[in-house]
Amino acid sequence: MGKYQIFTVDAFTDKPFSGNPAAVVPVPADKPLTDTQMCQIAVEMNLSETAFIVPTNASGPNAFQEASQFGLRWFTPTGEVKLCGHATLATSHALFSLMHNQSDELRFDTLSGELAVQRNSDGLLTMTLPIDRPQPVAVSDDIKLLAASVFGEYRDTFEIELSPRLKYLVVHDPNATEGDIAGLVPNISPQVYAAGERLGLLLVIATAKGTSKDFHSRVFVPWAGILEDPVCGSAHIVLAPFWEKRLDKKAFSVTQVSKRHGNLELNIVGDSQVQISGMAAAVLEGTITV
């Protein structure tokens, strides 16, 4: 049996027990974990995501301090996912602040390509992710059922779009307030779950224009085994272009208004990337036996 370091880091917050928690497991190159073992650890941690990192351009006992390139994989309690923003931010915080990595920029090889994260002098971490521009979708019975499951009923005034790559469904209520989004009580029935499966969805985003912030959102992910993702980084590579069309701007200050609450700064770069900046706070350091 092997022992591995493990951290829990709350992303998109500077306060413990808020934001979005992710587990981070540094995996030495000479002590690889199998896919089955990574799945078992993710189930044991029972968080929305557990990240596994392997240094790829340094070796030896100081590899995690000296490397700037890592392999990165993300697992939910039900399996591997292609992209996870908050766990990438949490991983970077663990490397910079807990493992004392010497780099100013980290690069991660992932199922979504290479991702970069920079640390800034103000304490913010900035990650650059590929944009996923949502497009209007035909309002089928399945779409109406999914929208109603989040908002309580379907309304003709909803603006509904689907991102082509990640299959994130965005439901915008032009009449909703921040309080309305914060107060949503989703009802994910077996029929709703089946509708999402038929469309190949991973999650549903409820969003509304903000007052103190540019916009607000909540993210529901029953198809990954988690009812709600408290602060979802990857949702914002879809939300940023969605709101770009409506607010005619490329930089946003936003809040995900789940009970744990989280703050993000967004900037659309060119046609293909979104920079997402946020803070993080470590809450647990330990060892896991596999």
C-alpha positions as CSV (number, residue, x, y, z in Angstrom):
1,M,0.0,0.0,0.0
2,G,1.2,3.5,-0.8
3,K,0.8,6.8,0.9
4,Y,0.1,10.1,-0.9
5,Q,-0.2,13.7,0.2
6,I,-3.6,15.1,-0.2
7,F,-5.0,18.7,0.2
8,T,-8.4,20.2,0.3
9,V,-8.5,23.7,-1.1
10,D,-11.5,26.1,-1.4
11,A,-11.4,27.9,-4.8
12,F,-12.7,31.3,-5.7
13,T,-12.6,32.6,-2.2
14,D,-10.1,33.9,0.4
15,K,-12.0,32.4,3.3
16,P,-12.0,28.8,4.4
17,F,-15.4,27.0,4.2
18,S,-16.7,29.0,1.3
19,G,-16.1,29.0,-2.5
20,N,-15.8,25.5,-4.0
21,P,-13.7,22.8,-2.4
22,A,-11.5,20.4,-4.4
23,A,-9.2,17.7,-3.3
24,V,-5.7,17.8,-4.8
25,V,-3.4,14.7,-4.8
26,P,0.2,15.1,-5.9
27,V,1.3,11.9,-7.6
28,P,5.1,11.3,-7.9
29,A,6.1,10.0,-11.4
30,D,7.6,6.9,-9.8
31,K,4.4,6.1,-7.8
32,P,1.6,6.2,-10.4
33,L,-2.0,5.6,-9.5
34,T,-4.3,3.6,-11.7
35,D,-7.6,5.0,-13.0
36,T,-9.4,2.7,-10.6
37,Q,-7.4,4.1,-7.7
38,M,-8.1,7.6,-8.7
39,C,-11.8,6.9,-9.0
40,Q,-11.7,5.3,-5.5
41,I,-10.0,8.4,-4.0
42,A,-12.6,10.7,-5.6
43,V,-15.4,8.6,-4.2
44,E,-13.8,8.7,-0.8
45,M,-13.3,12.5,-0.8
46,N,-16.9,12.9,-2.1
47,L,-16.3,16.4,-3.4
48,S,-17.4,17.7,-6.8
49,E,-13.8,17.1,-8.1
50,T,-10.6,15.6,-7.0
51,A,-7.5,16.6,-9.0
52,F,-4.4,14.4,-9.6
53,I,-1.1,16.0,-10.7
54,V,2.1,14.5,-11.9
55,P,5.3,16.6,-12.6
56,T,6.5,16.1,-16.2
57,N,9.6,18.4,-16.6
58,A,11.3,17.7,-13.2
59,S,12.1,14.6,-11.2
60,G,13.4,13.6,-7.9
61,P,12.4,14.5,-4.3
62,N,11.9,18.2,-5.3
63,A,9.9,17.7,-8.4
64,F,6.8,19.4,-7.2
65,Q,8.8,22.5,-6.2
66,E,10.9,22.7,-9.4
67,A,8.5,21.6,-12.2
68,S,6.5,24.1,-14.2
69,Q,4.7,21.4,-16.4
70,F,2.3,18.8,-14.9
71,G,-0.1,16.2,-16.1
72,L,-3.5,17.0,-14.6
73,R,-6.7,14.9,-14.4
74,W,-10.0,15.5,-12.7
75,F,-12.4,13.0,-11.2
76,T,-15.9,13.4,-9.8
77,P,-17.3,10.6,-7.6
78,T,-18.8,9.1,-10.8
79,G,-15.8,9.3,-13.2
80,E,-13.3,11.5,-15.1
81,V,-14.3,14.8,-16.6
82,K,-12.7,16.8,-19.5
83,L,-12.4,20.1,-17.7
84,C,-12.7,21.6,-14.2
85,G,-11.8,25.2,-13.5
86,H,-12.1,25.3,-9.8
87,A,-10.0,22.2,-9.3
88,T,-7.3,23.7,-11.6
89,L,-7.2,26.8,-9.4
90,A,-7.1,24.7,-6.3
91,T,-4.3,22.6,-7.7
92,S,-2.3,25.8,-8.5
93,H,-2.8,27.1,-5.0
94,A,-1.6,23.9,-3.5
95,L,1.5,23.9,-5.7
96,F,2.3,27.6,-5.1
97,S,1.4,28.0,-1.4
98,L,1.6,24.5,0.1
99,M,4.3,22.8,-1.9
100,H,6.3,26.0,-2.5
101,N,6.6,25.7,-6.3
102,Q,9.1,28.2,-7.6
103,S,7.5,29.0,-11.0
104,D,5.4,32.1,-11.7
105,E,3.4,30.2,-14.3
106,L,2.3,26.6,-14.3
107,R,1.2,24.6,-17.4
108,F,-1.1,21.6,-17.2
109,D,-1.5,18.9,-19.8
110,T,-5.2,17.9,-19.7
111,L,-8.0,16.3,-21.7
112,S,-8.9,19.9,-22.8
113,G,-5.4,20.6,-24.0
114,E,-2.7,22.7,-22.3
115,L,-3.9,25.1,-19.6
116,A,-1.9,27.8,-18.0
117,V,-2.1,29.4,-14.5
118,Q,-0.2,32.5,-13.4
119,R,0.2,33.9,-9.9
120,N,-0.2,37.6,-9.5
121,S,1.3,40.0,-7.0
122,D,-2.2,40.8,-5.6
123,G,-2.7,37.1,-4.6
124,L,-5.1,36.3,-7.4
125,L,-4.5,33.3,-9.6
126,T,-5.3,33.6,-13.3
127,M,-6.0,30.6,-15.4
128,T,-6.5,30.7,-19.2
129,L,-9.1,28.3,-20.5
130,P,-10.5,27.6,-24.0
131,I,-13.7,29.4,-24.7
132,D,-16.9,27.5,-25.5
133,R,-19.4,29.9,-27.1
134,P,-23.0,28.8,-26.5
135,Q,-25.6,28.9,-29.3
136,P,-29.4,29.2,-29.2
137,V,-31.1,25.8,-29.0
138,A,-34.5,24.7,-30.3
139,V,-36.9,24.6,-27.4
140,S,-37.9,20.9,-27.3
141,D,-40.0,19.3,-24.6
142,D,-36.8,18.1,-23.0
143,I,-35.4,21.6,-22.9
144,K,-38.6,22.9,-21.3
145,L,-38.5,20.2,-18.7
146,L,-34.9,21.0,-17.8
147,A,-35.5,24.7,-17.6
148,A,-38.6,24.2,-15.4
149,S,-36.6,21.8,-13.1
150,V,-34.4,24.7,-12.1
151,F,-36.8,27.7,-12.2
152,G,-39.9,25.9,-11.1
153,E,-41.7,26.5,-14.4
154,Y,-40.9,27.1,-18.0
155,R,-41.5,30.6,-19.3
156,D,-41.4,31.8,-22.9
157,T,-39.2,34.7,-21.9
158,F,-36.3,32.4,-21.1
159,E,-33.2,32.7,-23.3
160,I,-31.7,29.2,-23.6
161,E,-28.3,28.3,-25.2
162,L,-26.1,25.2,-25.4
163,S,-22.3,25.1,-25.5
164,P,-21.1,22.9,-28.4
165,R,-18.1,21.4,-26.8
166,L,-18.9,20.9,-23.1
167,K,-22.6,20.5,-23.5
168,Y,-23.5,23.0,-20.8
169,L,-27.1,24.3,-21.0
170,V,-27.5,28.0,-20.1
171,V,-31.0,29.2,-19.0
172,H,-31.3,33.0,-18.6
173,D,-34.3,34.6,-17.0
174,P,-34.3,38.3,-18.1
175,N,-36.7,39.1,-15.2
176,A,-34.8,37.3,-12.5
177,T,-32.7,39.1,-9.8
178,E,-29.7,37.9,-7.8
179,G,-32.1,36.9,-5.0
180,D,-34.2,34.9,-7.4
181,I,-31.1,32.9,-8.6
182,A,-29.9,32.4,-5.0
183,G,-33.3,31.2,-3.9
184,L,-33.7,28.5,-6.6
185,V,-34.6,25.0,-5.4
186,P,-34.0,22.6,-8.3
187,N,-36.2,19.5,-8.7
188,I,-34.1,16.9,-10.5
189,S,-36.6,14.1,-11.0
190,P,-35.9,10.9,-12.9
191,Q,-37.6,12.4,-15.9
192,V,-35.4,15.5,-15.8
193,Y,-32.3,13.3,-15.4
194,A,-33.3,11.3,-18.5
195,A,-33.9,14.4,-20.5
196,G,-30.4,15.6,-19.7
197,E,-29.0,12.3,-20.7
198,R,-30.8,12.3,-24.0
199,L,-29.2,15.7,-24.8
200,G,-25.8,14.6,-23.6
201,L,-25.7,17.4,-21.0
202,L,-23.2,17.6,-18.2
203,L,-24.8,20.5,-16.3
204,V,-27.4,23.3,-16.3
205,I,-26.5,26.9,-15.6
206,A,-29.2,29.4,-14.3
207,T,-28.1,33.0,-14.7
208,A,-29.4,36.5,-14.5
209,K,-28.0,40.1,-14.9
210,G,-26.5,41.6,-11.7
211,T,-26.5,45.0,-10.0
212,S,-23.4,45.0,-7.8
213,K,-21.8,42.4,-10.2
214,D,-22.1,42.0,-13.9
215,F,-24.1,38.7,-13.6
216,H,-24.9,35.9,-11.2
217,S,-25.3,32.2,-11.7
218,R,-25.8,28.8,-10.2
219,V,-24.7,25.5,-11.6
220,F,-26.5,22.1,-11.3
221,V,-24.6,18.9,-12.2
222,P,-26.7,15.8,-11.4
223,W,-25.2,14.0,-14.4
224,A,-21.8,14.0,-12.7
225,G,-23.2,12.8,-9.3
226,I,-23.3,16.3,-7.7
227,L,-26.5,18.2,-7.4
228,E,-24.8,21.6,-7.4
229,D,-21.3,22.8,-8.2
230,P,-20.9,25.7,-5.7
231,V,-18.5,27.8,-7.8
232,C,-17.8,26.3,-11.3
233,G,-14.8,27.7,-13.2
234,S,-15.5,26.0,-16.5
235,A,-19.1,27.2,-16.5
236,H,-17.7,30.7,-17.0
237,I,-15.9,29.9,-20.3
238,V,-19.6,29.5,-21.5
239,L,-21.1,32.3,-19.5
240,A,-18.5,34.9,-20.5
241,P,-19.3,34.8,-24.2
242,F,-23.1,34.4,-23.4
243,W,-23.0,37.7,-21.5
244,E,-20.6,39.4,-24.0
245,K,-23.4,39.4,-26.5
246,R,-25.8,41.0,-24.0
247,L,-23.6,43.4,-22.1
248,D,-21.3,44.3,-25.0
249,K,-18.1,43.9,-22.9
250,K,-15.3,41.4,-22.5
251,A,-14.3,41.8,-18.8
252,F,-16.7,40.9,-16.0
253,S,-16.8,40.8,-12.3
254,V,-19.2,38.0,-11.3
255,T,-20.6,35.9,-8.4
256,Q,-21.9,32.4,-8.2
257,V,-24.6,32.7,-5.6
258,S,-24.7,29.2,-4.2
259,K,-24.8,28.8,-0.4
260,R,-20.9,28.7,-0.4
261,H,-20.7,31.8,-2.6
262,G,-17.7,32.5,-4.9
263,N,-16.2,35.5,-6.8
264,L,-14.6,35.4,-10.2
265,E,-13.0,38.0,-12.5
266,L,-13.3,37.1,-16.2
267,N,-11.6,38.5,-19.3
268,I,-12.3,37.3,-22.9
269,V,-8.9,37.2,-24.8
270,G,-9.2,37.2,-28.6
271,D,-11.7,34.7,-30.0
272,S,-10.6,31.6,-28.3
273,Q,-9.7,32.0,-24.6
274,V,-11.2,33.2,-21.3
275,Q,-9.0,34.3,-18.4
276,I,-10.5,33.4,-15.0
277,S,-9.0,34.9,-11.9
278,G,-9.8,34.1,-8.3
279,M,-8.4,33.5,-4.8
280,A,-8.1,30.2,-2.9
281,A,-7.8,29.0,0.7
282,A,-6.4,25.7,1.9
283,V,-8.4,24.0,4.6
284,L,-6.9,20.5,4.9
285,E,-3.5,18.8,4.6
286,G,-2.9,15.1,5.1
287,T,-2.0,11.7,3.8
288,I,-4.2,9.1,2.1
289,T,-3.3,5.4,2.0
290,V,-4.1,3.6,-1.3
